[in-house]
């Protein structure tokens, strides 16, 4: 009986050892599986975060492309947003907000927030905030050797084609010249012996705007302005003339209080001799197109909001005083520059405004042409929130 009891005890002890080993293996396995689940979840979360980071960066590139080509968006107020944007079909989205610097129309703040939707809940969010600078962005194009007078202030970049540039005014930007660059008060870089223009010439032709012009496949009629008759009054777009084109086949003079919401096209010389004159471009169209010279008389004032393309020079009459020309957009002169300033009471300000100066016009039936004054852009800073 004693031997049987000993053998039974040994069998019970062996069973307990086996059960203990099985318990240890089970606990170890459960711990391993638990750690695996945690590591898998961490890996999935990391992959989701990386995907959202890349998606947010794609949103930055989206905004950059639209800022460089603003024809399809309205950023005239300095603020633009787009929500629920996608690269591919699925549950991943991003929102973009663009704010233009109130003191510099070539500088933008971009805020992009990416996320994944699951049961209407946003998960895996990533936010990037960046500062974008348009560069180069030509505010003033002189068609030949030119001197920037002390009465001229340019907020933006300058290009001098086929000649040298001498600066006696203020240039808050870079200067590009086919020849040499001399003078002080240039905030940016001096780029000499530039064989290729930073941006292409707008290449606008008066025949594309009058007496008829296209928007897409639809033809419209410009408002005809009589040549050699002083231009007076206000002009606004209409259903028959949605771009607000005012077309003159010869020379014309602006006197007092002319207000054009659209484009003034002059095949000859434009004379400015009065005050309180304003030309404001319709989106994607130029503000002023003159094939000849622009001559400014004593007391002449003009505000241009948009692109101004001038075939010849801008000439200030000898001895003219109290002249005030303000261009918010871009001033592109094909042959020459701004000449004849002799009075300290003359003031000419040119400010680069790419969202205002960018173009989409139709030289022919259903044939669009796009142009912008900014040739490139770079991110000054990128910060993950």
C-alpha positions in Angstrom: 0.0 0.0 0.0 2.8 2.4 0.8 4.4 1.9 -2.7 1.2 2.5 -4.4 0.7 5.8 -2.5 4.2 6.9 -3.5 3.6 6.2 -7.1 0.3 8.0 -7.1 2.0 11.0 -5.5 4.6 11.0 -8.2 2.0 10.9 -10.9 0.1 13.8 -9.3 3.3 15.8 -9.0 4.1 15.2 -12.7 0.6 16.3 -13.7 1.1 19.5 -11.7 4.4 20.1 -13.4 2.9 19.6 -16.8 0.0 22.0 -16.0 2.5 24.6 -14.7 4.5 24.3 -17.9 1.3 24.6 -20.0 0.3 27.7 -18.0 3.7 29.3 -18.5 3.6 28.6 -22.2 0.1 30.0 -22.4 0.9 33.1 -20.4 4.1 33.7 -22.5 2.1 33.2 -25.7 -0.6 35.6 -24.6 2.0 38.1 -23.7 3.7 37.6 -27.0 0.4 38.0 -28.9 -0.5 41.1 -26.8 2.9 42.7 -27.6 2.4 41.8 -31.2 -1.0 43.4 -31.3 0.4 46.5 -29.7 3.4 46.6 -32.1 1.0 46.0 -35.0 -1.2 48.8 -33.8 1.8 51.1 -33.4 3.0 50.2 -36.9 -0.5 50.9 -38.3 -0.6 54.3 -36.5 2.9 55.2 -37.7 1.9 54.2 -41.3 -1.3 56.3 -41.0 0.7 59.3 -39.7 3.2 59.1 -42.5 0.4 58.8 -45.0 -1.3 61.9 -43.5 2.0 63.8 -43.4 2.5 63.1 -47.1 -1.1 64.0 -47.9 -0.6 67.4 -46.1 2.5 68.0 -48.1 0.5 67.3 -51.2 -1.9 70.0 -50.0 1.0 72.4 -49.9 2.0 71.6 -53.4 -1.7 72.0 -54.5 -1.8 75.5 -53.0 1.6 76.4 -54.5 0.4 75.4 -58.0 -2.8 77.5 -57.6 -0.9 80.5 -56.3 1.5 80.4 -59.3 -1.5 80.0 -61.6 -4.4 81.9 -59.9 -6.6 82.0 -63.0 -9.0 79.4 -61.6 -9.4 80.8 -58.1 -10.5 84.1 -56.6 -7.8 85.3 -54.2 -8.4 89.0 -54.8 -9.5 89.4 -51.1 -6.2 87.9 -50.0 -7.9 84.8 -48.6 -8.8 81.4 -50.2 -9.9 78.1 -48.9 -10.7 74.6 -50.2 -12.2 71.8 -48.1 -12.4 68.0 -48.5 -9.8 67.8 -51.2 -8.6 64.3 -52.4 -5.7 62.9 -54.4 -7.4 59.5 -55.0 -10.8 58.1 -54.1 -11.1 56.8 -50.6 -11.4 58.2 -47.0 -8.4 60.5 -47.0 -8.9 64.2 -47.3 -7.2 67.5 -46.8 -8.3 71.1 -46.3 -6.2 74.1 -47.5 -6.3 77.7 -46.4 -4.2 80.4 -48.2 -3.7 83.9 -46.7 -1.8 86.6 -48.6 0.5 88.8 -46.7 -1.2 92.2 -46.3 2.2 93.9 -46.7 3.6 91.8 -49.6 1.4 90.5 -52.4 4.1 88.0 -53.3 4.1 86.3 -49.9 1.5 83.7 -48.7 0.8 81.7 -45.6 -0.5 78.2 -46.4 -2.3 76.1 -43.7 -3.0 72.5 -44.7 -4.8 69.9 -42.5 -5.1 66.3 -43.7 -7.2 63.5 -42.1 -8.9 60.2 -42.6 -12.6 59.8 -42.1 -14.0 56.8 -40.3 -17.7 56.8 -39.4 -17.7 60.6 -39.9 -14.9 61.0 -37.4 -11.6 62.5 -38.4 -8.7 60.3 -37.4 -4.9 60.4 -38.1 -4.8 64.1 -38.5 -1.7 66.0 -39.7 -1.3 69.8 -40.0 1.4 71.7 -41.8 1.8 75.5 -41.9 4.2 77.0 -44.5 5.2 80.4 -45.8 5.5 80.6 -49.6 7.4 83.3 -51.6 6.8 83.9 -55.3 10.2 84.5 -56.8 11.0 85.9 -59.3 7.9 88.0 -59.7 8.4 90.8 -62.2 6.6 94.1 -61.3 8.4 96.3 -63.9 9.7 95.3 -67.3 11.7 97.9 -69.2 12.2 97.2 -72.9 15.7 98.8 -73.2 18.3 100.6 -71.2 16.6 102.7 -68.6 17.1 104.9 -65.5 14.8 104.5 -62.6 14.2 108.1 -61.3 14.2 109.0 -57.6 10.5 109.6 -57.9 9.8 105.9 -58.7 9.2 103.2 -56.2 9.0 99.5 -57.3 7.7 96.9 -54.9 8.7 93.7 -56.6 11.3 92.4 -59.1 12.6 94.3 -62.1 13.8 93.2 -65.6 15.6 95.3 -68.1 15.6 93.8 -71.6 18.3 94.6 -74.1 20.2 97.1 -72.0 21.5 98.4 -68.7 19.6 99.6 -65.7 20.6 102.5 -63.5 18.6 102.8 -60.3 18.2 106.2 -58.6 14.8 105.2 -57.1 13.8 102.5 -54.7 13.5 98.8 -55.8 12.2 96.5 -53.1 13.2 93.3 -54.9 15.6 91.7 -57.3 16.9 93.2 -60.5 17.6 91.2 -63.7 19.3 93.0 -66.7 20.5 92.0 -70.1 23.4 94.3 -69.4 24.7 95.9 -66.2 23.0 97.1 -63.0 24.2 100.2 -61.2 22.8 102.3 -58.3 21.8 101.9 -54.7 18.5 101.2 -52.9 18.1 97.7 -54.4 16.8 95.4 -51.6 17.4 92.1 -53.5 20.0 90.6 -55.8 21.6 92.2 -58.8 21.6 89.8 -61.7 23.6 91.0 -64.7 24.2 89.7 -68.2 20.9 87.8 -68.1 20.4 86.3 -71.5 16.9 85.0 -70.9 14.0 86.9 -69.3 12.8 85.5 -66.0 9.2 85.5 -67.3 7.9 85.6 -70.9 6.6 88.8 -72.4 2.7 88.9 -72.1 2.4 89.2 -75.9 -1.1 90.9 -75.8 -2.4 92.1 -79.2 -5.0 94.8 -79.5 -6.7 92.8 -82.3 -7.5 90.1 -79.7 -9.8 92.5 -77.8 -11.5 94.6 -80.3 -13.8 95.3 -81.9 -14.8 91.8 -80.9 -13.2 89.3 -78.6 -13.7 85.7 -77.3 -14.3 84.1 -74.0 -14.1 80.4 -74.8 -16.2 79.8 -77.8 -18.5 82.8 -77.4 -17.8 86.1 -79.2 -18.5 89.5 -77.5 -18.4 93.1 -78.6 -16.1 95.6 -77.1 -17.3 99.2 -76.3 -15.9 101.4 -79.0 -14.2 104.5 -77.9 -13.9 107.4 -80.4 -10.3 108.3 -81.3 -9.0 111.8 -80.6 -12.0 112.6 -78.4 -11.5 113.0 -74.6 -12.6 110.0 -72.7 -14.9 110.8 -69.8 -17.3 108.9 -67.5 -17.5 105.4 -66.1 -17.5 102.1 -67.9 -18.6 98.8 -66.5 -19.0 95.2 -67.8 -22.3 94.1 -69.3 -23.8 90.9 -70.6 -22.7 91.8 -74.1 -19.3 92.9 -72.9 -18.5 90.8 -69.7 -14.8 91.7 -69.7 -15.6 95.4 -69.9 -13.3 96.0 -72.9 -13.1 99.7 -74.1 -11.5 99.7 -77.5 -10.0 102.7 -79.3 -8.6 102.2 -82.8 -6.4 105.4 -82.6 -5.2 107.8 -79.9 -7.2 108.9 -76.9 -7.0 111.3 -73.9 -8.1 110.6 -70.4 -9.3 113.8 -68.6 -11.0 113.8 -65.2 -12.8 111.1 -63.2 -12.6 108.3 -65.8 -13.4 105.0 -64.1 -13.1 101.8 -66.2 -14.0 98.5 -64.7 -12.4 96.4 -67.4 -9.7 96.9 -70.0 -8.7 100.0 -72.0 -7.2 99.1 -75.4 -5.6 101.9 -77.3 -4.0 101.4 -80.8 -2.2 104.7 -80.7 -1.1 107.1 -77.9 -2.8 107.4 -74.5 -2.7 110.9 -73.0 -3.4 111.3 -69.3 -4.1 114.9 -68.3 -6.8 114.8 -65.6 -7.2 113.5 -62.0 -9.2 110.7 -60.3 -8.8 108.2 -63.1 -9.0 104.5 -62.3 -8.7 101.4 -64.4 -9.6 98.1 -62.6 -9.2 94.9 -64.6 -11.8 92.2 -64.7 -10.3 88.9 -63.4 -8.0 87.2 -65.9 -8.0 90.2 -68.3 -5.4 93.1 -68.5 -6.2 96.6 -67.2 -4.4 98.6 -69.9 -3.1 97.7 -73.4 -1.5 100.6 -75.4 0.4 100.0 -78.6 2.1 103.4 -78.7 3.3 105.7 -75.9 1.6 106.8 -72.7 2.0 110.6 -72.3 1.3 112.1 -68.9 0.6 115.8 -68.6 0.7 118.3 -65.8 -1.5 117.1 -62.9 -2.2 113.8 -64.6 -3.2 110.9 -62.2 -4.0 107.3 -62.9 -4.5 104.2 -60.7 -4.1 100.9 -62.6 -5.2 97.6 -60.9 -4.0 94.8 -63.1 -1.5 94.3 -65.9 -0.5 97.3 -68.0 1.3 96.4 -71.3 2.7 99.5 -73.1 4.3 99.2 -76.6 6.6 102.3 -76.3 7.7 104.4 -73.3 5.8 106.3 -70.6 6.7 110.0 -71.1 6.2 112.6 -68.5 5.6 116.0 -70.2 8.5 118.5 -69.6 7.9 120.5 -66.4 4.8 118.4 -65.5 4.0 118.6 -61.7 1.6 116.8 -59.4 1.7 113.6 -61.4 0.7 110.4 -59.7 0.8 107.0 -61.3 0.0 104.0 -59.2 0.2 100.5 -60.8 -1.0 97.5 -58.6 -0.3 94.5 -60.8 2.5 94.8 -63.3 3.9 97.4 -65.7 5.5 95.9 -68.9 6.9 98.3 -71.4 8.1 96.8 -74.7 10.5 99.6 -75.9 11.9 102.0 -73.4 11.0 102.9 -69.8 9.7 105.9 -67.9 11.2 109.1 -69.1 11.0 112.9 -68.6 10.5 113.2 -64.8 11.8 116.6 -63.8 9.7 117.6 -60.8 9.9 116.3 -57.2 6.1 116.3 -57.1 5.9 113.4 -59.6 5.2 110.0 -57.9 5.2 106.7 -59.6 4.6 103.5 -57.6 4.6 100.0 -59.1 3.6 97.0 -57.0 3.7 93.4 -58.0 0.3 91.8 -57.6 0.3 88.4 -59.4 -3.3 87.4 -58.4 -4.5 90.6 -60.0 -2.1 90.7 -63.0 -2.4 87.0 -64.1 -4.2 86.4 -67.4 -6.4 84.0 -69.2 -7.5 85.4 -72.6 -8.7 83.9 -75.9 -6.7 85.1 -78.9 -9.0 83.0 -81.1 -12.2 80.8 -81.0 -12.0 78.4 -78.0 -8.2 78.9 -77.8 -7.1 80.0 -74.3 -3.8 81.6 -73.4 -2.5 81.9 -69.9 0.2 84.2 -68.6 1.6 85.1 -65.1 4.2 87.4 -63.9 5.7 84.9 -61.3 8.2 82.4 -62.7 8.6 80.3 -59.6 8.1 80.0 -55.9 9.8 78.5 -52.8 8.9 77.7 -49.3 10.5 80.1 -46.8 9.5 77.9 -43.9 7.5 74.7 -43.3 6.3 73.8 -39.8 4.3 70.8 -38.6 1.7 71.7 -36.0 
